[in-house]
Amino acid sequence: MCGVTGPERRKRRRPEPSPLQRALGLLTRREHSRKELTRKLTDRGVERAEAAAAIEKLCDAGWQDDARFAQSLVRGRANAGYGPIRIRAELGTHGLDREAVAAAMDSFDGDWATNAQDLVRRRFGRGIATDRARQRKAADMLVRRGFAADHIRTALRCDPED
């Protein structure tokens, strides 16, 4: 056998990544809020003070930005068929203040009523304007997804054939 065994074949251990490297690794995958990054780092055994220092460095360098995170979340959730009420509530769970949440919601350039109509059109098809049972199901779905009452009324009033 020509393979090496025993002590010659030891695996090299990588050095433990620093809190900054860990945080940067998380941010390269997707945007994170400060609160979310802090939680993930502390869950991985990083001291809270070290995590805060690493996140502060990333903020100063432009790698982490709560406003950019919030805008990304609004865009992504709106494209996935969620409404403004649910998105606003989710932004609140990420430790963002009211001004940041309001700015992110205002940055959305779509129309919530149109999003609700498109969702109803995809899920329930044609003829919903005359079918009360399907309208109730569609309204329930839109409520669960976080659309406001006026968006729901608009979505159910329009016939998908339009």
Summary of the structure (lengths in Angstrom):
residues: 162
radius of gyration: 23.3
end to end distance: 75.1
largest distance: 78.9
contacts: 438
relative contact order: 0.10
helix: 69%
strand: 0%
